[in-house]
Amino acid sequence: MTARTESVRPAILLHMATYEYICLGCEQPFEQRRSMNAVDTALECPSCGSDRVRRRFSVFASGIASAPGATGPAPSAGGGCCGGGCACGG
C-alpha cells in the first residue's frame, strides 16, 4: 500500500476590527467593521456620502459587573506595585 499525501492549503484569516470615524462634511460619527489591511482605503460617510472622513481615537473600557445594589468600585484583581503582583509585601 502507498500512503497518499494530500496538499493541505492553510486557511487565510481576515482579521476584522471595528473602527470609529467622523465625517468632516456633516460631522456625524460612525463605526465601520473593516479588515485590518483595508484601514487606509477610501471610505464614504453613510449619512452624506462624503469621502472626507477621518478615523477617530477609540477608547476601550472593561470592567467587572458587580452584584445588583452593590456600591463602590469593583474589587482589584491585583498586579502592580503593592497590588499583590510584586515582592514589596504591601
PDB file of N, CA, C and O in Angstrom:
ATOM      1  N   MET A   1       0.833  -1.179   0.000  1.00  0.00           N
ATOM      2  CA  MET A   1       0.000   0.000   0.000  1.00  0.00           C
ATOM      3  C   MET A   1       0.882   1.249   0.000  1.00  0.00           C
ATOM      4  O   MET A   1       1.954   1.273   0.605  1.00  0.00           O
ATOM      5  N   THR A   2       0.422   2.245  -0.667  1.00  0.00           N
ATOM      6  CA  THR A   2       1.149   3.506  -0.735  1.00  0.00           C
ATOM      7  C   THR A   2       0.389   4.569   0.050  1.00  0.00           C
ATOM      8  O   THR A   2      -0.832   4.693  -0.054  1.00  0.00           O
ATOM      9  N   ALA A   3       1.127   5.314   0.821  1.00  0.00           N
ATOM     10  CA  ALA A   3       0.493   6.404   1.575  1.00  0.00           C
ATOM     11  C   ALA A   3       0.225   7.561   0.624  1.00  0.00           C
ATOM     12  O   ALA A   3       1.096   7.985  -0.135  1.00  0.00           O
ATOM     13  N   ARG A   4      -0.968   8.044   0.686  1.00  0.00           N
ATOM     14  CA  ARG A   4      -1.353   9.163  -0.187  1.00  0.00           C
ATOM     15  C   ARG A   4      -1.140  10.478   0.575  1.00  0.00           C
ATOM     16  O   ARG A   4      -1.670  10.675   1.669  1.00  0.00           O
ATOM     17  N   THR A   5      -0.375  11.342  -0.015  1.00  0.00           N
ATOM     18  CA  THR A   5      -0.112  12.629   0.614  1.00  0.00           C
ATOM     19  C   THR A   5      -0.959  13.690  -0.076  1.00  0.00           C
ATOM     20  O   THR A   5      -0.872  13.893  -1.287  1.00  0.00           O
ATOM     21  N   GLU A   6      -1.767  14.352   0.716  1.00  0.00           N
ATOM     22  CA  GLU A   6      -2.608  15.408   0.160  1.00  0.00           C
ATOM     23  C   GLU A   6      -2.040  16.757   0.570  1.00  0.00           C
ATOM     24  O   GLU A   6      -1.584  16.949   1.697  1.00  0.00           O
ATOM     25  N   SER A   7      -2.082  17.661  -0.356  1.00  0.00           N
ATOM     26  CA  SER A   7      -1.629  19.015  -0.075  1.00  0.00           C
ATOM     27  C   SER A   7      -2.740  19.750   0.673  1.00  0.00           C
ATOM     28  O   SER A   7      -3.862  19.874   0.182  1.00  0.00           O
ATOM     29  N   VAL A   8      -2.412  20.227   1.851  1.00  0.00           N
ATOM     30  CA  VAL A   8      -3.387  20.965   2.642  1.00  0.00           C
ATOM     31  C   VAL A   8      -3.005  22.429   2.582  1.00  0.00           C
ATOM     32  O   VAL A   8      -1.895  22.816   2.948  1.00  0.00           O
ATOM     33  N   ARG A   9      -3.942  23.232   2.115  1.00  0.00           N
ATOM     34  CA  ARG A   9      -3.701  24.659   1.991  1.00  0.00           C
ATOM     35  C   ARG A   9      -4.147  25.355   3.266  1.00  0.00           C
ATOM     36  O   ARG A   9      -5.278  25.150   3.709  1.00  0.00           O
ATOM     37  N   PRO A  10      -3.290  26.173   3.870  1.00  0.00           N
ATOM     38  CA  PRO A  10      -3.692  26.863   5.098  1.00  0.00           C
ATOM     39  C   PRO A  10      -4.803  27.879   4.810  1.00  0.00           C
ATOM     40  O   PRO A  10      -4.836  28.508   3.752  1.00  0.00           O
ATOM     41  N   ALA A  11      -5.687  28.015   5.761  1.00  0.00           N
ATOM     42  CA  ALA A  11      -6.787  28.966   5.623  1.00  0.00           C
ATOM     43  C   ALA A  11      -6.247  30.386   5.741  1.00  0.00           C
ATOM     44  O   ALA A  11      -5.346  30.656   6.536  1.00  0.00           O
ATOM     45  N   ILE A  12      -6.800  31.275   4.953  1.00  0.00           N
ATOM     46  CA  ILE A  12      -6.425  32.680   5.026  1.00  0.00           C
ATOM     47  C   ILE A  12      -7.377  33.345   6.004  1.00  0.00           C
ATOM     48  O   ILE A  12      -8.592  33.349   5.809  1.00  0.00           O
ATOM     49  N   LEU A  13      -6.806  33.906   7.054  1.00  0.00           N
ATOM     50  CA  LEU A  13      -7.614  34.561   8.067  1.00  0.00           C
ATOM     51  C   LEU A  13      -7.691  36.046   7.780  1.00  0.00           C
ATOM     52  O   LEU A  13      -6.664  36.697   7.586  1.00  0.00           O
ATOM     53  N   LEU A  14      -8.894  36.587   7.750  1.00  0.00           N
ATOM     54  CA  LEU A  14      -9.076  38.014   7.593  1.00  0.00           C
ATOM     55  C   LEU A  14      -9.367  38.593   8.960  1.00  0.00           C
ATOM     56  O   LEU A  14     -10.435  38.363   9.527  1.00  0.00           O
ATOM     57  N   HIS A  15      -8.430  39.335   9.481  1.00  0.00           N
ATOM     58  CA  HIS A  15      -8.600  39.943  10.786  1.00  0.00           C
ATOM     59  C   HIS A  15      -9.457  41.189  10.628  1.00  0.00           C
ATOM     60  O   HIS A  15      -9.083  42.126   9.922  1.00  0.00           O
ATOM     61  N   MET A  16     -10.603  41.195  11.285  1.00  0.00           N
ATOM     62  CA  MET A  16     -11.531  42.308  11.191  1.00  0.00           C
ATOM     63  C   MET A  16     -11.530  43.063  12.511  1.00  0.00           C
ATOM     64  O   MET A  16     -11.351  42.480  13.580  1.00  0.00           O
ATOM     65  N   ALA A  17     -11.732  44.353  12.417  1.00  0.00           N
ATOM     66  CA  ALA A  17     -11.819  45.199  13.596  1.00  0.00           C
ATOM     67  C   ALA A  17     -12.883  46.257  13.348  1.00  0.00           C
ATOM     68  O   ALA A  17     -13.200  46.570  12.201  1.00  0.00           O
ATOM     69  N   THR A  18     -13.426  46.800  14.415  1.00  0.00           N
ATOM     70  CA  THR A  18     -14.386  47.889  14.304  1.00  0.00           C
ATOM     71  C   THR A  18     -13.654  49.190  14.565  1.00  0.00           C
ATOM     72  O   THR A  18     -13.027  49.361  15.610  1.00  0.00           O
ATOM     73  N   TYR A  19     -13.734  50.098  13.618  1.00  0.00           N
ATOM     74  CA  TYR A  19     -13.072  51.389  13.712  1.00  0.00           C
ATOM     75  C   TYR A  19     -14.113  52.488  13.821  1.00  0.00           C
ATOM     76  O   TYR A  19     -15.209  52.380  13.270  1.00  0.00           O
ATOM     77  N   GLU A  20     -13.760  53.542  14.533  1.00  0.00           N
ATOM     78  CA  GLU A  20     -14.632  54.704  14.666  1.00  0.00           C
ATOM     79  C   GLU A  20     -14.130  55.794  13.730  1.00  0.00           C
ATOM     80  O   GLU A  20     -12.928  56.033  13.621  1.00  0.00           O
ATOM     81  N   TYR A  21     -15.068  56.449  13.059  1.00  0.00           N
ATOM     82  CA  TYR A  21     -14.745  57.516  12.125  1.00  0.00           C
ATOM     83  C   TYR A  21     -15.621  58.725  12.410  1.00  0.00           C
ATOM     84  O   TYR A  21     -16.649  58.627  13.081  1.00  0.00           O
ATOM     85  N   ILE A  22     -15.187  59.877  11.881  1.00  0.00           N
ATOM     86  CA  ILE A  22     -16.004  61.086  11.906  1.00  0.00           C
ATOM     87  C   ILE A  22     -15.972  61.666  10.500  1.00  0.00           C
ATOM     88  O   ILE A  22     -14.924  61.725   9.856  1.00  0.00           O
ATOM     89  N   CYS A  23     -17.139  62.090  10.039  1.00  0.00           N
ATOM     90  CA  CYS A  23     -17.237  62.704   8.722  1.00  0.00           C
ATOM     91  C   CYS A  23     -16.880  64.182   8.862  1.00  0.00           C
ATOM     92  O   CYS A  23     -17.429  64.876   9.718  1.00  0.00           O
ATOM     93  N   LEU A  24     -15.967  64.663   8.027  1.00  0.00           N
ATOM     94  CA  LEU A  24     -15.582  66.061   8.060  1.00  0.00           C
ATOM     95  C   LEU A  24     -16.595  66.935   7.318  1.00  0.00           C
ATOM     96  O   LEU A  24     -16.558  68.160   7.433  1.00  0.00           O
ATOM     97  N   GLY A  25     -17.501  66.311   6.556  1.00  0.00           N
ATOM     98  CA  GLY A  25     -18.522  67.056   5.839  1.00  0.00           C
ATOM     99  C   GLY A  25     -19.732  67.361   6.707  1.00  0.00           C
ATOM    100  O   GLY A  25     -20.139  68.517   6.821  1.00  0.00           O
ATOM    101  N   CYS A  26     -20.312  66.330   7.323  1.00  0.00           N
ATOM    102  CA  CYS A  26     -21.526  66.519   8.132  1.00  0.00           C
ATOM    103  C   CYS A  26     -21.280  66.347   9.628  1.00  0.00           C
ATOM    104  O   CYS A  26     -22.201  66.502  10.430  1.00  0.00           O
ATOM    105  N   GLU A  27     -20.039  66.028  10.009  1.00  0.00           N
ATOM    106  CA  GLU A  27     -19.626  65.866  11.405  1.00  0.00           C
ATOM    107  C   GLU A  27     -20.337  64.737  12.151  1.00  0.00           C
ATOM    108  O   GLU A  27     -20.421  64.762  13.379  1.00  0.00           O
ATOM    109  N   GLN A  28     -20.846  63.756  11.420  1.00  0.00           N
ATOM    110  CA  GLN A  28     -21.508  62.609  12.032  1.00  0.00           C
ATOM    111  C   GLN A  28     -20.482  61.518  12.334  1.00  0.00           C
ATOM    112  O   GLN A  28     -19.717  61.127  11.453  1.00  0.00           O
ATOM    113  N   PRO A  29     -20.462  61.023  13.578  1.00  0.00           N
ATOM    114  CA  PRO A  29     -19.587  59.888  13.887  1.00  0.00           C
ATOM    115  C   PRO A  29     -20.240  58.590  13.408  1.00  0.00           C
ATOM    116  O   PRO A  29     -21.465  58.477  13.389  1.00  0.00           O
ATOM    117  N   PHE A  30     -19.422  57.621  13.024  1.00  0.00           N
ATOM    118  CA  PHE A  30     -19.943  56.313  12.637  1.00  0.00           C
ATOM    119  C   PHE A  30     -18.874  55.268  12.841  1.00  0.00           C
ATOM    120  O   PHE A  30     -17.693  55.593  12.960  1.00  0.00           O
ATOM    121  N   GLU A  31     -19.283  54.009  12.883  1.00  0.00           N
ATOM    122  CA  GLU A  31     -18.375  52.882  13.038  1.00  0.00           C
ATOM    123  C   GLU A  31     -18.399  52.057  11.769  1.00  0.00           C
ATOM    124  O   GLU A  31     -19.407  51.997  11.064  1.00  0.00           O
ATOM    125  N   GLN A  32     -17.271  51.423  11.489  1.00  0.00           N
ATOM    126  CA  GLN A  32     -17.175  50.576  10.308  1.00  0.00           C
ATOM    127  C   GLN A  32     -16.337  49.361  10.647  1.00  0.00           C
ATOM    128  O   GLN A  32     -15.239  49.496  11.188  1.00  0.00           O
ATOM    129  N   ARG A  33     -16.834  48.188  10.338  1.00  0.00           N
ATOM    130  CA  ARG A  33     -16.077  46.950  10.531  1.00  0.00           C
ATOM    131  C   ARG A  33     -15.299  46.693   9.250  1.00  0.00           C
ATOM    132  O   ARG A  33     -15.874  46.522   8.175  1.00  0.00           O
ATOM    133  N   ARG A  34     -13.960  46.670   9.391  1.00  0.00           N
ATOM    134  CA  ARG A  34     -13.102  46.551   8.214  1.00  0.00           C
ATOM    135  C   ARG A  34     -11.946  45.605   8.490  1.00  0.00           C
ATOM    136  O   ARG A  34     -11.578  45.349   9.636  1.00  0.00           O
ATOM    137  N   SER A  35     -11.394  45.101   7.414  1.00  0.00           N
ATOM    138  CA  SER A  35     -10.192  44.292   7.512  1.00  0.00           C
ATOM    139  C   SER A  35      -9.053  45.179   7.991  1.00  0.00           C
ATOM    140  O   SER A  35      -8.985  46.353   7.625  1.00  0.00           O
ATOM    141  N   MET A  36      -8.165  44.633   8.801  1.00  0.00           N
ATOM    142  CA  MET A  36      -7.035  45.411   9.295  1.00  0.00           C
ATOM    143  C   MET A  36      -6.115  45.844   8.151  1.00  0.00           C
ATOM    144  O   MET A  36      -5.370  46.813   8.297  1.00  0.00           O
ATOM    145  N   ASN A  37      -6.155  45.153   7.038  1.00  0.00           N
ATOM    146  CA  ASN A  37      -5.352  45.522   5.878  1.00  0.00           C
ATOM    147  C   ASN A  37      -5.991  46.653   5.077  1.00  0.00           C
ATOM    148  O   ASN A  37      -5.313  47.295   4.275  1.00  0.00           O
ATOM    149  N   ALA A  38      -7.273  46.906   5.278  1.00  0.00           N
ATOM    150  CA  ALA A  38      -8.003  47.904   4.496  1.00  0.00           C
ATOM    151  C   ALA A  38      -8.281  49.175   5.277  1.00  0.00           C
ATOM    152  O   ALA A  38      -9.149  49.953   4.880  1.00  0.00           O
ATOM    153  N   VAL A  39      -7.581  49.412   6.363  1.00  0.00           N
ATOM    154  CA  VAL A  39      -7.855  50.560   7.223  1.00  0.00           C
ATOM    155  C   VAL A  39      -7.666  51.874   6.479  1.00  0.00           C
ATOM    156  O   VAL A  39      -8.436  52.812   6.687  1.00  0.00           O
ATOM    157  N   ASP A  40      -6.663  51.963   5.620  1.00  0.00           N
ATOM    158  CA  ASP A  40      -6.364  53.219   4.944  1.00  0.00           C
ATOM    159  C   ASP A  40      -6.996  53.349   3.566  1.00  0.00           C
ATOM    160  O   ASP A  40      -6.670  54.284   2.833  1.00  0.00           O
ATOM    161  N   THR A  41      -7.883  52.445   3.196  1.00  0.00           N
ATOM    162  CA  THR A  41      -8.539  52.553   1.895  1.00  0.00           C
ATOM    163  C   THR A  41      -9.697  53.530   1.984  1.00  0.00           C
ATOM    164  O   THR A  41     -10.166  53.854   3.075  1.00  0.00           O
ATOM    165  N   ALA A  42     -10.153  53.997   0.835  1.00  0.00           N
ATOM    166  CA  ALA A  42     -11.217  55.004   0.757  1.00  0.00           C
ATOM    167  C   ALA A  42     -12.493  54.526   1.467  1.00  0.00           C
ATOM    168  O   ALA A  42     -12.831  53.342   1.460  1.00  0.00           O
ATOM    169  N   LEU A  43     -13.175  55.484   2.069  1.00  0.00           N
ATOM    170  CA  LEU A  43     -14.378  55.188   2.829  1.00  0.00           C
ATOM    171  C   LEU A  43     -15.344  56.353   2.671  1.00  0.00           C
ATOM    172  O   LEU A  43     -14.920  57.508   2.641  1.00  0.00           O
ATOM    173  N   GLU A  44     -16.640  56.064   2.568  1.00  0.00           N
ATOM    174  CA  GLU A  44     -17.652  57.110   2.444  1.00  0.00           C
ATOM    175  C   GLU A  44     -18.503  57.163   3.691  1.00  0.00           C
ATOM    176  O   GLU A  44     -18.765  56.139   4.322  1.00  0.00           O
ATOM    177  N   CYS A  45     -18.937  58.371   4.048  1.00  0.00           N
ATOM    178  CA  CYS A  45     -19.838  58.578   5.182  1.00  0.00           C
ATOM    179  C   CYS A  45     -21.200  57.976   4.851  1.00  0.00           C
ATOM    180  O   CYS A  45     -21.742  58.248   3.780  1.00  0.00           O
ATOM    181  N   PRO A  46     -21.769  57.158   5.754  1.00  0.00           N
ATOM    182  CA  PRO A  46     -23.083  56.574   5.478  1.00  0.00           C
ATOM    183  C   PRO A  46     -24.212  57.609   5.543  1.00  0.00           C
ATOM    184  O   PRO A  46     -25.300  57.354   5.026  1.00  0.00           O
ATOM    185  N   SER A  47     -23.982  58.763   6.162  1.00  0.00           N
ATOM    186  CA  SER A  47     -25.027  59.788   6.277  1.00  0.00           C
ATOM    187  C   SER A  47     -25.115  60.676   5.042  1.00  0.00           C
ATOM    188  O   SER A  47     -26.200  60.883   4.498  1.00  0.00           O
ATOM    189  N   CYS A  48     -23.959  61.207   4.594  1.00  0.00           N
ATOM    190  CA  CYS A  48     -23.994  62.177   3.496  1.00  0.00           C
ATOM    191  C   CYS A  48     -23.249  61.719   2.247  1.00  0.00           C
ATOM    192  O   CYS A  48     -23.360  62.353   1.197  1.00  0.00           O
ATOM    193  N   GLY A  49     -22.491  60.626   2.346  1.00  0.00           N
ATOM    194  CA  GLY A  49     -21.768  60.115   1.184  1.00  0.00           C
ATOM    195  C   GLY A  49     -20.422  60.774   0.936  1.00  0.00           C
ATOM    196  O   GLY A  49     -19.749  60.446  -0.041  1.00  0.00           O
ATOM    197  N   SER A  50     -20.017  61.699   1.803  1.00  0.00           N
ATOM    198  CA  SER A  50     -18.738  62.382   1.637  1.00  0.00           C
ATOM    199  C   SER A  50     -17.587  61.405   1.814  1.00  0.00           C
ATOM    200  O   SER A  50     -17.674  60.464   2.603  1.00  0.00           O
ATOM    201  N   ASP A  51     -16.506  61.634   1.070  1.00  0.00           N
ATOM    202  CA  ASP A  51     -15.317  60.807   1.250  1.00  0.00           C
ATOM    203  C   ASP A  51     -14.307  61.494   2.163  1.00  0.00           C
ATOM    204  O   ASP A  51     -13.181  61.018   2.306  1.00  0.00           O
ATOM    205  N   ARG A  52     -14.692  62.594   2.774  1.00  0.00           N
ATOM    206  CA  ARG A  52     -13.832  63.309   3.713  1.00  0.00           C
ATOM    207  C   ARG A  52     -14.087  62.794   5.130  1.00  0.00           C
ATOM    208  O   ARG A  52     -14.791  63.432   5.913  1.00  0.00           O
ATOM    209  N   VAL A  53     -13.517  61.651   5.447  1.00  0.00           N
ATOM    210  CA  VAL A  53     -13.688  61.039   6.766  1.00  0.00           C
ATOM    211  C   VAL A  53     -12.334  60.830   7.410  1.00  0.00           C
ATOM    212  O   VAL A  53     -11.328  60.653   6.723  1.00  0.00           O
ATOM    213  N   ARG A  54     -12.312  60.852   8.722  1.00  0.00           N
ATOM    214  CA  ARG A  54     -11.091  60.611   9.487  1.00  0.00           C
ATOM    215  C   ARG A  54     -11.371  59.584  10.571  1.00  0.00           C
ATOM    216  O   ARG A  54     -12.439  59.582  11.185  1.00  0.00           O
ATOM    217  N   ARG A  55     -10.406  58.719  10.796  1.00  0.00           N
ATOM    218  CA  ARG A  55     -10.545  57.726  11.863  1.00  0.00           C
ATOM    219  C   ARG A  55     -10.349  58.427  13.194  1.00  0.00           C
ATOM    220  O   ARG A  55      -9.450  59.255  13.344  1.00  0.00           O
ATOM    221  N   ARG A  56     -11.201  58.089  14.166  1.00  0.00           N
ATOM    222  CA  ARG A  56     -11.132  58.679  15.496  1.00  0.00           C
ATOM    223  C   ARG A  56     -10.355  57.769  16.423  1.00  0.00           C
ATOM    224  O   ARG A  56     -10.242  56.566  16.190  1.00  0.00           O
ATOM    225  N   PHE A  57      -9.825  58.356  17.468  1.00  0.00           N
ATOM    226  CA  PHE A  57      -9.173  57.590  18.517  1.00  0.00           C
ATOM    227  C   PHE A  57     -10.255  56.887  19.323  1.00  0.00           C
ATOM    228  O   PHE A  57     -11.192  57.531  19.793  1.00  0.00           O
ATOM    229  N   SER A  58     -10.139  55.592  19.485  1.00  0.00           N
ATOM    230  CA  SER A  58     -11.128  54.806  20.223  1.00  0.00           C
ATOM    231  C   SER A  58     -10.627  54.508  21.617  1.00  0.00           C
ATOM    232  O   SER A  58      -9.435  54.277  21.824  1.00  0.00           O
ATOM    233  N   VAL A  59     -11.525  54.512  22.560  1.00  0.00           N
ATOM    234  CA  VAL A  59     -11.191  54.176  23.933  1.00  0.00           C
ATOM    235  C   VAL A  59     -11.931  52.890  24.284  1.00  0.00           C
ATOM    236  O   VAL A  59     -13.149  52.803  24.129  1.00  0.00           O
ATOM    237  N   PHE A  60     -11.196  51.909  24.751  1.00  0.00           N
ATOM    238  CA  PHE A  60     -11.783  50.638  25.142  1.00  0.00           C
ATOM    239  C   PHE A  60     -11.814  50.570  26.654  1.00  0.00           C
ATOM    240  O   PHE A  60     -10.797  50.789  27.313  1.00  0.00           O
ATOM    241  N   ALA A  61     -12.969  50.270  27.203  1.00  0.00           N
ATOM    242  CA  ALA A  61     -13.089  50.151  28.657  1.00  0.00           C
ATOM    243  C   ALA A  61     -13.627  48.775  29.007  1.00  0.00           C
ATOM    244  O   ALA A  61     -14.472  48.223  28.302  1.00  0.00           O
ATOM    245  N   SER A  62     -13.131  48.238  30.088  1.00  0.00           N
ATOM    246  CA  SER A  62     -13.569  46.939  30.550  1.00  0.00           C
ATOM    247  C   SER A  62     -13.725  46.992  32.055  1.00  0.00           C
ATOM    248  O   SER A  62     -12.969  47.680  32.742  1.00  0.00           O
ATOM    249  N   GLY A  63     -14.684  46.282  32.555  1.00  0.00           N
ATOM    250  CA  GLY A  63     -14.881  46.282  33.991  1.00  0.00           C
ATOM    251  C   GLY A  63     -15.518  44.986  34.441  1.00  0.00           C
ATOM    252  O   GLY A  63     -15.871  44.125  33.636  1.00  0.00           O
ATOM    253  N   ILE A  64     -15.652  44.872  35.737  1.00  0.00           N
ATOM    254  CA  ILE A  64     -16.273  43.693  36.327  1.00  0.00           C
ATOM    255  C   ILE A  64     -17.653  44.100  36.804  1.00  0.00           C
ATOM    256  O   ILE A  64     -17.803  45.076  37.539  1.00  0.00           O
ATOM    257  N   ALA A  65     -18.646  43.358  36.391  1.00  0.00           N
ATOM    258  CA  ALA A  65     -20.003  43.651  36.828  1.00  0.00           C
ATOM    259  C   ALA A  65     -20.140  43.297  38.306  1.00  0.00           C
ATOM    260  O   ALA A  65     -19.690  42.239  38.745  1.00  0.00           O
ATOM    261  N   SER A  66     -20.759  44.182  39.058  1.00  0.00           N
ATOM    262  CA  SER A  66     -20.951  43.918  40.484  1.00  0.00           C
ATOM    263  C   SER A  66     -22.372  43.424  40.721  1.00  0.00           C
ATOM    264  O   SER A  66     -23.228  43.494  39.840  1.00  0.00           O
ATOM    265  N   ALA A  67     -22.599  42.933  41.905  1.00  0.00           N
ATOM    266  CA  ALA A  67     -23.915  42.425  42.265  1.00  0.00           C
ATOM    267  C   ALA A  67     -24.924  43.573  42.289  1.00  0.00           C
ATOM    268  O   ALA A  67     -24.558  44.703  42.611  1.00  0.00           O
ATOM    269  N   PRO A  68     -26.182  43.304  41.955  1.00  0.00           N
ATOM    270  CA  PRO A  68     -27.198  44.348  41.994  1.00  0.00           C
ATOM    271  C   PRO A  68     -27.283  44.976  43.387  1.00  0.00           C
ATOM    272  O   PRO A  68     -27.342  44.278  44.399  1.00  0.00           O
ATOM    273  N   GLY A  69     -27.286  46.295  43.411  1.00  0.00           N
ATOM    274  CA  GLY A  69     -27.392  47.003  44.678  1.00  0.00           C
ATOM    275  C   GLY A  69     -26.065  47.274  45.350  1.00  0.00           C
ATOM    276  O   GLY A  69     -26.015  47.979  46.358  1.00  0.00           O
ATOM    277  N   ALA A  70     -24.979  46.721  44.808  1.00  0.00           N
ATOM    278  CA  ALA A  70     -23.664  46.946  45.405  1.00  0.00           C
ATOM    279  C   ALA A  70     -23.183  48.346  45.070  1.00  0.00           C
ATOM    280  O   ALA A  70     -23.475  48.869  43.994  1.00  0.00           O
ATOM    281  N   THR A  71     -22.455  48.946  45.978  1.00  0.00           N
ATOM    282  CA  THR A  71     -21.903  50.273  45.738  1.00  0.00           C
ATOM    283  C   THR A  71     -20.394  50.235  45.849  1.00  0.00           C
ATOM    284  O   THR A  71     -19.833  49.312  46.440  1.00  0.00           O
ATOM    285  N   GLY A  72     -19.738  51.226  45.287  1.00  0.00           N
ATOM    286  CA  GLY A  72     -18.288  51.302  45.370  1.00  0.00           C
ATOM    287  C   GLY A  72     -17.641  50.698  44.153  1.00  0.00           C
ATOM    288  O   GLY A  72     -18.314  50.127  43.295  1.00  0.00           O
ATOM    289  N   PRO A  73     -16.326  50.825  44.080  1.00  0.00           N
ATOM    290  CA  PRO A  73     -15.606  50.320  42.920  1.00  0.00           C
ATOM    291  C   PRO A  73     -15.530  48.796  42.916  1.00  0.00           C
ATOM    292  O   PRO A  73     -15.696  48.137  43.943  1.00  0.00           O
ATOM    293  N   ALA A  74     -15.274  48.265  41.732  1.00  0.00           N
ATOM    294  CA  ALA A  74     -15.100  46.822  41.602  1.00  0.00           C
ATOM    295  C   ALA A  74     -13.819  46.418  42.315  1.00  0.00           C
ATOM    296  O   ALA A  74     -12.877  47.210  42.357  1.00  0.00           O
ATOM    297  N   PRO A  75     -13.749  45.224  42.874  1.00  0.00           N
ATOM    298  CA  PRO A  75     -12.534  44.787  43.570  1.00  0.00           C
ATOM    299  C   PRO A  75     -11.360  44.704  42.616  1.00  0.00           C
ATOM    300  O   PRO A  75     -11.533  44.393  41.438  1.00  0.00           O
ATOM    301  N   SER A  76     -10.165  44.980  43.120  1.00  0.00           N
ATOM    302  CA  SER A  76      -8.957  44.942  42.309  1.00  0.00           C
ATOM    303  C   SER A  76      -8.540  43.504  42.056  1.00  0.00           C
ATOM    304  O   SER A  76      -8.701  42.631  42.908  1.00  0.00           O
ATOM    305  N   ALA A  77      -8.004  43.279  40.876  1.00  0.00           N
ATOM    306  CA  ALA A  77      -7.511  41.949  40.539  1.00  0.00           C
ATOM    307  C   ALA A  77      -6.040  41.814  40.877  1.00  0.00           C
ATOM    308  O   ALA A  77      -5.413  40.798  40.575  1.00  0.00           O
ATOM    309  N   GLY A  78      -5.492  42.845  41.507  1.00  0.00           N
ATOM    310  CA  GLY A  78      -4.088  42.785  41.888  1.00  0.00           C
ATOM    311  C   GLY A  78      -3.197  43.257  40.764  1.00  0.00           C
ATOM    312  O   GLY A  78      -3.670  43.778  39.754  1.00  0.00           O
ATOM    313  N   GLY A  79      -1.935  43.077  40.942  1.00  0.00           N
ATOM    314  CA  GLY A  79      -0.969  43.500  39.945  1.00  0.00           C
ATOM    315  C   GLY A  79      -0.420  44.869  40.258  1.00  0.00           C
ATOM    316  O   GLY A  79      -1.056  45.664  40.951  1.00  0.00           O
ATOM    317  N   GLY A  80       0.737  45.136  39.758  1.00  0.00           N
ATOM    318  CA  GLY A  80       1.363  46.418  40.015  1.00  0.00           C
ATOM    319  C   GLY A  80       1.968  46.447  41.416  1.00  0.00           C
ATOM    320  O   GLY A  80       1.709  45.556  42.225  1.00  0.00           O
ATOM    321  N   CYS A  81       2.754  47.446  41.693  1.00  0.00           N
ATOM    322  CA  CYS A  81       3.403  47.554  42.990  1.00  0.00           C
ATOM    323  C   CYS A  81       2.360  47.732  44.103  1.00  0.00           C
ATOM    324  O   CYS A  81       1.468  48.575  43.999  1.00  0.00           O
ATOM    325  N   CYS A  82       2.479  46.959  45.126  1.00  0.00           N
ATOM    326  CA  CYS A  82       1.588  46.962  46.290  1.00  0.00           C
ATOM    327  C   CYS A  82       0.166  46.533  45.946  1.00  0.00           C
ATOM    328  O   CYS A  82      -0.752  46.742  46.739  1.00  0.00           O
ATOM    329  N   GLY A  83      -0.022  45.944  44.788  1.00  0.00           N
ATOM    330  CA  GLY A  83      -1.326  45.420  44.416  1.00  0.00           C
ATOM    331  C   GLY A  83      -1.336  43.912  44.428  1.00  0.00           C
ATOM    332  O   GLY A  83      -2.284  43.286  43.953  1.00  0.00           O
ATOM    333  N   GLY A  84      -0.294  43.330  44.964  1.00  0.00           N
ATOM    334  CA  GLY A  84      -0.230  41.877  45.049  1.00  0.00           C
ATOM    335  C   GLY A  84       0.656  41.260  43.994  1.00  0.00           C
ATOM    336  O   GLY A  84       0.882  40.050  44.020  1.00  0.00           O
ATOM    337  N   GLY A  85       1.177  42.066  43.049  1.00  0.00           N
ATOM    338  CA  GLY A  85       1.958  41.492  41.981  1.00  0.00           C
ATOM    339  C   GLY A  85       3.465  41.645  42.136  1.00  0.00           C
ATOM    340  O   GLY A  85       4.224  41.207  41.272  1.00  0.00           O
ATOM    341  N   CYS A  86       3.903  42.262  43.228  1.00  0.00           N
ATOM    342  CA  CYS A  86       5.341  42.430  43.422  1.00  0.00           C
ATOM    343  C   CYS A  86       5.752  41.886  44.786  1.00  0.00           C
ATOM    344  O   CYS A  86       4.909  41.440  45.563  1.00  0.00           O
ATOM    345  N   ALA A  87       7.016  41.924  45.064  1.00  0.00           N
ATOM    346  CA  ALA A  87       7.512  41.346  46.320  1.00  0.00           C
ATOM    347  C   ALA A  87       7.726  42.393  47.400  1.00  0.00           C
ATOM    348  O   ALA A  87       8.508  42.171  48.323  1.00  0.00           O
ATOM    349  N   CYS A  88       7.040  43.542  47.303  1.00  0.00           N
ATOM    350  CA  CYS A  88       7.288  44.593  48.294  1.00  0.00           C
ATOM    351  C   CYS A  88       6.581  44.313  49.618  1.00  0.00           C
ATOM    352  O   CYS A  88       6.853  44.975  50.619  1.00  0.00           O
ATOM    353  N   GLY A  89       5.677  43.336  49.626  1.00  0.00           N
ATOM    354  CA  GLY A  89       4.991  42.976  50.868  1.00  0.00           C
ATOM    355  C   GLY A  89       3.832  43.871  51.222  1.00  0.00           C
ATOM    356  O   GLY A  89       3.260  43.752  52.305  1.00  0.00           O
ATOM    357  N   GLY A  90       3.476  44.774  50.312  1.00  0.00           N
ATOM    358  CA  GLY A  90       2.409  45.728  50.580  1.00  0.00           C
ATOM    359  C   GLY A  90       1.104  45.157  50.273  1.00  0.00           C
ATOM    360  O   GLY A  90       0.084  45.824  50.440  1.00  0.00           O
TER     361      GLY A  90
END
